[in-house]
Amino acid sequence: MAVREPAPKGLLARFGNPLWERLRLEDLKPKWIVKGQHRGYDWMAIELTHRATGLVMGSERLPDTTTVFVLRLPRKSRGWHLPGDRITPTQQVCVDDECVYAAALGRQPRVRDWRRWLDIAADAADEVVRNERPLAATGAVGTASSAHAAGSNAGHDEGDEPVWNPHDGRWVLFWTMVALALGGGILLLLAIGYNDWQRHGAIVQCDAATHLGTVLRGWKMWLYLGLLATPLLGIGRLLHTMATRMHRPGFTLQINVEGTVLLVAAFALSQALGALQASARGAC
């Protein structure tokens, strides 16, 4: 009968590329482990506390707990592979060169449900053993083949196939709020400018008390509208990245770079708009 044991020191460092690293979990602390055998595989259940994930950001994220089921494969091999889409919001299954991992982030299944989770991990282990990719190990040709096969396998692990992770949603929420606020302000100003153009044939921004302000006519009016609308291209690009690149490798870096460039460009354009308005200042 499996018995719960305290987690040994340095436990997490024993694994090559485990699930908790794929999910980029933080503040990892194993509480206890349970060992056993299932369908011919040695297995270990790890009760793992970590920083909570989801849409809560910053220091307010509280600790969370996940039970991870780890099955030891028959041997160490760089030929083991599982598709990235096995890591989903409801169930995460992956493999490295020694073990298969199965878990549901933030959940601790009851002991009576462990068999189902061990079957999930064992099914995945059977699959990777059955579909192992052979790697040549000797000779010059073998060395080249090994490098090519290893590169191909690494491409599957670190390539462009989507792999759910719990952090992308936070960035999508943040940049969506930024894009909505910025885009809403721009559309409002464009609507006001269009209304002025319909009424006056120019964009008029005038103080009723002093009769001083700006009147943008001709090319200055069209330049103003063009500069004002330019950030909408960046917003469209940002939304396209969210729709097509979310849960793919490099998404966090890409969305943050694009968002930062958008804000810097919007600031620079606001300075240009200010200078344009200053050039048309006077009685109105």
C-alpha positions in Angstrom: 0.0 0.0 0.0 1.3 3.4 -1.0 2.4 5.6 2.0 2.7 9.4 2.2 6.2 10.5 2.8 7.8 13.9 3.4 9.3 15.3 0.2 13.1 14.7 0.2 15.4 17.7 -0.1 16.2 18.7 -3.7 13.4 16.6 -5.1 12.4 19.0 -7.9 16.0 19.4 -9.1 16.0 15.7 -10.0 13.7 16.2 -13.0 14.9 17.3 -16.4 12.1 19.4 -18.0 9.1 18.8 -15.7 5.6 20.1 -16.0 6.0 22.8 -13.4 8.8 24.3 -15.5 6.7 24.1 -18.7 4.0 26.1 -16.9 6.5 28.5 -15.4 5.1 28.1 -11.9 6.8 30.1 -9.2 7.7 29.6 -5.5 7.7 25.8 -5.8 7.6 23.8 -2.6 6.9 20.0 -2.5 4.9 19.1 0.6 4.8 15.4 0.4 5.2 12.4 -2.0 3.6 9.0 -2.5 5.3 6.3 -4.4 4.0 3.1 -6.0 3.7 1.0 -9.2 1.0 1.1 -11.8 0.8 -0.9 -15.1 4.5 -1.7 -14.9 5.6 1.9 -14.3 7.1 3.4 -11.1 5.1 6.4 -10.2 5.2 9.3 -7.7 2.5 11.7 -6.7 3.9 15.1 -5.6 1.8 17.6 -3.6 3.3 20.9 -4.9 2.5 24.3 -3.6 3.3 27.3 -5.9 2.3 30.8 -6.6 -1.3 31.0 -7.7 -1.9 31.6 -11.4 -4.8 33.0 -13.5 -5.9 36.6 -14.0 -4.8 37.9 -10.6 -1.6 39.9 -10.9 1.2 41.0 -8.7 1.7 40.4 -5.0 -1.9 39.6 -4.4 -1.5 36.2 -5.9 -1.9 33.7 -3.1 -0.3 30.2 -2.8 -2.0 27.4 -4.7 -1.6 23.6 -4.6 -1.4 21.0 -7.4 -0.9 17.3 -7.2 1.4 16.2 -10.0 1.6 12.5 -11.0 5.0 11.4 -12.4 5.6 8.1 -14.1 9.2 6.9 -14.7 9.8 5.7 -18.3 11.7 2.5 -18.9 14.9 4.3 -19.9 16.2 7.8 -20.5 15.8 8.9 -24.1 15.7 12.1 -26.2 13.3 10.3 -28.5 10.2 10.6 -26.2 7.6 13.0 -27.5 4.0 14.1 -26.8 2.2 16.8 -28.8 2.1 20.2 -27.1 -1.7 20.3 -27.2 -1.8 17.7 -24.4 -1.3 20.7 -22.1 -4.7 22.3 -21.9 -6.6 24.5 -19.4 -8.2 21.5 -17.7 -5.5 18.8 -17.9 -1.7 19.0 -18.4 0.2 16.0 -19.7 3.8 16.2 -20.9 7.0 14.2 -21.2 10.7 14.9 -20.8 13.6 12.5 -21.4 12.8 10.3 -18.3 9.3 10.9 -17.1 5.6 11.5 -18.0 3.8 14.2 -16.0 0.0 14.5 -15.5 -1.9 17.1 -13.4 -4.7 19.6 -13.4 -3.3 22.9 -12.3 -4.6 24.0 -8.9 -6.3 20.7 -8.2 -5.6 17.9 -5.7 -7.7 14.9 -6.7 -9.0 12.6 -4.0 -7.2 9.4 -3.5 -10.1 7.4 -5.0 -9.5 9.4 -8.2 -5.8 8.7 -8.4 -6.2 5.5 -10.4 -7.8 7.6 -13.2 -4.9 10.0 -13.2 -2.4 7.2 -13.1 -4.2 5.7 -16.1 -3.9 9.0 -17.9 -0.2 9.1 -17.2 0.3 5.4 -18.1 -1.6 5.8 -21.4 0.7 8.7 -22.3 3.8 6.6 -21.3 2.6 3.7 -23.4 2.2 6.2 -26.3 5.6 7.7 -26.0 7.3 4.3 -25.7 5.4 3.0 -28.7 6.2 6.1 -30.8 9.8 6.6 -29.7 11.9 8.3 -32.3 15.2 6.4 -32.9 18.4 8.4 -32.5 21.6 7.0 -34.1 24.4 7.0 -31.6 27.6 5.9 -33.4 29.8 6.9 -36.3 30.0 10.2 -38.1 26.8 9.6 -39.9 25.2 8.5 -36.7 26.4 11.7 -35.0 24.8 13.9 -37.7 21.6 11.8 -37.5 21.5 12.2 -33.8 21.9 15.9 -34.0 19.3 16.2 -36.7 16.8 14.0 -34.8 17.6 15.8 -31.5 17.0 19.1 -33.3 13.7 17.8 -34.7 12.6 16.6 -31.3 13.6 19.9 -29.7 11.6 21.6 -32.5 8.5 19.8 -31.4 9.1 20.7 -27.7 10.1 24.3 -28.3 8.6 24.9 -31.8 5.5 26.7 -32.8 2.8 24.3 -31.8 0.3 25.8 -29.3 0.8 24.9 -25.6 -1.6 26.3 -23.0 0.0 28.0 -20.1 -1.7 29.9 -17.2 0.1 33.2 -17.7 -0.9 34.2 -21.2 -4.5 35.1 -20.1 -3.2 37.8 -17.7 -1.2 39.5 -20.5 -4.2 39.3 -22.9 -6.4 40.9 -20.3 -4.0 43.7 -19.5 -3.2 44.6 -23.1 -6.9 44.3 -24.1 -7.7 46.9 -21.5 -4.9 49.2 -22.7 -6.0 48.7 -26.4 -9.7 49.4 -25.5 -8.9 52.5 -23.6 -6.5 53.9 -26.2 -8.7 52.8 -29.2 -11.8 54.2 -27.6 -10.1 57.6 -27.0 -8.9 57.7 -30.6 -12.3 56.8 -32.1 -13.9 59.5 -29.9 -11.5 62.2 -31.2 -11.9 61.0 -34.8 -15.7 61.2 -34.4 -15.4 64.8 -33.1 -13.0 65.7 -35.9 -15.4 64.2 -38.5 -18.3 66.1 -37.1 -16.3 69.4 -37.2 -15.3 68.6 -40.8 -19.0 68.1 -41.8 -20.1 71.3 -40.1 -17.2 73.7 -40.8 -14.9 72.0 -43.4 -12.2 72.2 -40.7 -11.4 70.8 -37.3 -12.1 73.6 -34.8 -11.0 73.6 -31.2 -12.0 76.9 -29.8 -12.5 78.4 -26.3 -15.9 80.1 -26.4 -14.9 82.6 -23.7 -11.6 83.9 -25.3 -12.3 82.9 -28.9 -8.8 81.5 -29.1 -7.9 78.0 -30.1 -6.9 76.1 -33.2 -8.5 75.8 -36.7 -7.0 73.0 -38.8 -7.8 73.3 -42.4 -6.6 71.7 -45.6 -3.5 69.5 -45.4 -3.2 70.2 -41.6 -6.6 68.8 -41.0 -5.9 65.6 -43.0 -2.4 65.3 -41.3 -4.1 65.6 -37.9 -6.6 62.9 -38.7 -3.9 60.7 -40.2 -1.6 61.0 -37.1 -4.5 60.5 -34.8 -5.6 57.3 -36.6 -2.1 55.8 -36.9 -2.1 54.0 -33.5 -5.2 52.0 -34.7 -2.8 50.0 -36.9 -0.7 49.1 -33.8 -3.9 48.2 -31.9 -5.0 46.0 -34.8 -1.6 44.3 -34.8 -1.8 43.7 -31.1 -5.2 42.2 -31.3 -4.1 40.0 -34.2 -1.2 38.7 -32.1 -3.6 37.9 -29.3 -5.9 35.9 -31.6 -3.2 34.0 -33.5 -0.2 33.6 -31.1 -1.7 33.1 -27.7 -0.4 29.9 -26.0 2.5 29.6 -28.5 6.2 29.9 -27.6 7.4 33.4 -27.3 3.9 34.9 -27.0 4.6 36.8 -23.7 7.7 38.5 -25.2 5.9 39.3 -28.4 2.8 40.8 -26.9 4.8 42.9 -24.4 7.2 44.2 -27.1 4.3 45.1 -29.4 2.3 46.7 -26.6 5.3 48.7 -25.5 6.0 49.9 -29.1 2.4 50.8 -29.4 2.5 53.0 -26.3 5.8 54.7 -27.2 4.4 55.4 -30.7 1.2 56.8 -29.3 3.2 59.1 -27.1 5.4 60.3 -29.9 2.3 60.9 -32.1 0.6 62.8 -29.3 3.7 65.2 -29.3 3.4 65.6 -33.0 -0.3 66.4 -32.8 0.5 69.0 -30.1 3.1 70.6 -32.4 0.6 70.6 -35.3 -2.1 72.2 -33.2 0.3 74.8 -31.9 1.2 75.8 -35.5 -2.5 76.5 -36.1 -3.2 78.4 -32.9 -4.9 81.8 -33.0 -8.3 83.5 -33.1 -11.2 81.3 -34.1 
